[in-house]
């Protein structure tokens, strides 16, 4: 099916969507367990996007891919963004009633012989008697020349870890920060 929308997302969205529902005959005395899958390919404004989702056997998976996140594509929501080159974003979520796992990967382009940079988030949330979070944010080989107005080559990285627990009577969060050596100046 083809879909067009112009009011909700802040920019015109055009997409082709597919949906599949499969229900097999269950064994006697059991309820049917449907499998649902959908895929959406299209654009929101100038931002190309792909969404895939699947629900089966009490668990789900979803993935959003943005292969070219550019300055022009972000303008409808954020105005002038100081990016000088496009990035690619891949985000996923999967889980069930007992917990979730998630991740976001941002791949940055190379500039002037420097390695391609990346930013990532990965983690999980356990559900049950309260909730537990375990997540890590990492950055590798970030070059600040990707931000308009910066002229010095850099290779910056680091990671932040978060662990937390929330229950009926309160909670706690613990964070860690790690920063490897950084390079500012000539790279290559």
Buried (B, 14 or more C-beta within 10 A) or exposed (E): EEEEEEEEEEBBBBBEEEEEEEEEEEEEEEEEEEEBBBBBBBBBBBBBBBBBBBBEEEEBBBBBBBBBBBBEBBBBEEEEBEBBBBBBBBBBBBBEEEBBBBBBBBBBBEBEEBBEBBBBBBBBBBEEEEBBBBBBBBBBBBBBBBEEEEEEBBBBBBBBBBBBBBEEEEEEEEEEEEEEEEBEEEBE
